[in-house]
Amino acid sequence: MRKPLEGAKRISGPYPYYGASGIVDYVDGYLFDEELILLSEDGANITDRNYPVCFLASGKYWVNNHAHVLRTKQGNENNFICNSLERKDYTQYNTGMAMPKLNKETCKKIPILCPGFEEQKKIGDYFRSLDNLITLHQ
């Protein structure tokens, strides 16, 4: 369901427009209206890691074709999975030649060790509160 919108064709609006590096603009429409995990699909950041490659999106938003949209399986907590993916070294999963890339098939094979849901929730909540504290201090 992710679709790119050329800069010249974007109509400014209230909805975040996500790309590989997070929010890149705000547009007048949305494709999603739920909390999902977004994982960078391409770009040097996959190997350089100068900013996050995995982030949560919630509310109403649009995603372009530079980010994978992930819905967790039942029994998994979004924030835990997102933080687990953020801490991965993607060098071994890079399928690009000139530019680093994570394709869909490779993404499906990235292992994540998951404790039970309650423990995932506690860990996810901890990281969420830590992120909020960092934001407050900035």
Buried (B, 14 or more C-beta within 10 A) or exposed (E): EBEBBEEEEBEEBEBBBBBBBBBBBBBEBBBBEEBBBBBBBBBEBBBEEEEBBBBBBEEBBBBBEBBBBBEBEEEBBBBBBBBBBBEBEBEEBBEBEEEBBBBEEBBEEBEEEBEEBEEBBEBBEEBBEEEEEEEEEE
